[in-house]
């Protein structure tokens, strides 16, 4: 009985760590994409005025 409980808790811990990592990674990727788009927009605007 204890082995089954320990296995389930281990699976839950691994799943929790994975979902936490995925949320951070997804947020970071969205932020980088936004920064790239803003930088490109500023570069295009600067080239039009020059």
Secondary structure, 3 states (H helix, E strand, C coil): CHHHHHHHHHHHHHHHHHHHHHHHHHHHHHHHHHHHHHHHHHHHHHHHHC
